[in-house]
Amino acid sequence: MGKGKKKKSVEYSSEHIIFTVETRRYKLIRFHPSNMSVDVKIIDDASQKGIITIGFAELPRDIKQKLKPQK
């Protein structure tokens, strides 16, 4: 049985998906379906910080529904 070709990541940086968790604002950069994580950029009013990786479970429900990971 051959394995299907899996995408390593799905790019979302051009879609400008921005969400808030607690008091921090994030911009979605890419989704990694293989390990169910996302790369996000922390956005502050004064500055933009580097890209970090957070778990899919930490995302707000409406953002999870936009990503809809494929099985």
CORZI-V445622 format. One record per helix or strand of 2 or more residues. SS is the DSSP state (helix for helix, strand for strand). FROM is the first residue (numbers start at 1). TO is the last residue. If there is no record, write none. Layout:
BEGIN
ss = (SS | SS)
from = (FROM | FROM)
to = (TO | TO)
END
This chain:
BEGIN
ss = (strand | helix | strand | strand | strand | strand | helix | helix)
from = (10 | 13 | 18 | 24 | 37 | 48 | 56 | 61)
to = (11 | 15 | 21 | 32 | 43 | 55 | 58 | 67)
END
